[in-house]
Amino acid sequence: MRNKSKERRSASWIAVCAAVLTAMLVLPAGAAAESSQEQFRKQYLSYLADMGNVAKALEASPAGQASYDRLALDPARAIARARLEVRSMSPAELAVLRDAVTSMDNWRSQPDLLQGTVARSGLQRGSARRIKGVGPDCDPGPGTPLGITDYYIAAGVALGLEVVHVAIPDDILTSPAQIAAAAAWGVAAGAALTLEGLNAVEAECDDAKLEAFIRGNLDASVSSRVSQTSFNTFTANFNSFNAIFTALNSLVTTRLDVAVSSRASQVSLDALSTLVNSRLDVAVSTRASQSSVDALSATVDEQGALALRMEIESDLSEPSHQVALFELPAAQDGYLELAREIVADTIANMQAAGQPVGNAARHLTSGDAAADAGAFKTAYDWYGRAYRAAAGPGGGAE
């Protein structure tokens, strides 16, 4: 009986250990999957925001507005709803969207591709629209600088997003993913339709102008023009005249050693005198020199840069960061890269002076990793720790 009791206790302990080991192996994998999904959620939210900026730029022009009207789309509302859906997606819904979207290798660069085509076409509020019939006086509009290539770029993005949209199953579980994919497709389709229209209008107008040019210049039949025989007679007469003119020119050259037209006329001399009198109203030596203006400009620039650096160092020295402008990268008109440069410079200067910097280098590396991942606030917090470690007494406590 005692042996059986011992065997039961041993079996129980073995089962408990197995369960603990299983949990230790499964939980990190699940946590990693969740972290990967949350990273994709942030990436897609940023992607939708960039696509919204593309739509905003398009809608600022009459051509873009007309394209979205033809598609019966309100891109701003569609993007806003898509972002709400992505924020509230369950892990299962997010997995469906992720599988479809990441099937395109370049999906994160699509907003930049579309923004480039829109910028090259010069689309802006109040840009030219065609209000006349197609004739020699037509308005070609802004056109597309790269020709049909810009349209193909936008159409390629739209086609890829349409494939993603179609690849998502149409059921209750995937409805949010359908909405998120459709919003991005709508922006790209509007851009493609706009660029196609601009290119077509420009080509049609250029054809009309070319036709008008040809008609205007071919206003008579070729047979009515001069014959070769009459032209040869004219050439012979011209050669005789040219011999007489050469003799006359030799005589004139001996008298007019330079061209009369190369001499100043009284009118040009009077104009110069008037201009000089109106400009030289005081001595030139009394005016500021260019070198003094350059020196003043350099001093102002240096003072401004120093003032900005002092503000950033002051904010970095405090654990609580209140200035959002320092936490954002230059792409969002912020100074995160400058803050990082200041921290690295401070560490290098302290080390060169033989001062302890504590964990400053390790904190700086952590900040760089966070910035590369798009976690700009976290990156700035690490930069602050690195600065305080380097600048603090004894290398800081952080």
Secondary structure, DSSP 4 states (H G I P E B T S, - for coil): -HHHHHHHHHHHHHHHHHHHHHHHHHHHHHHHHHHHHHHHHHHHHHHHHHHHHHHHHHHTSHHHHHHHHHTT--HHHHHHHHHHHHHT--HHHHHHHHHHHTTSTTGGGHHHHHHHHHHHTT--TT-----S-SSTT----S--TTTHHHHHHHHHHHHHHHHHHHHS--STTTHHHHHHHHHHHHHHHHHHHHHHHHHHHHHHHHHHHHHHHHHHH--S-GGGSPPHHHHHHHHHHHHHHHHHHHHHHHHHHHH-SS-GGGSPPHHHHHHHHHHHHHH-SS-GGGSPPHHHHHHHHHHHHHHHHHHHHHHHHHHHTSSS---HHHHS-GGGT--HHHHHHHHHHHHHHHHHTT---TTHHHHHHHHHHHHHTT-HHHHHHHHHHHHHHHHSGGG---
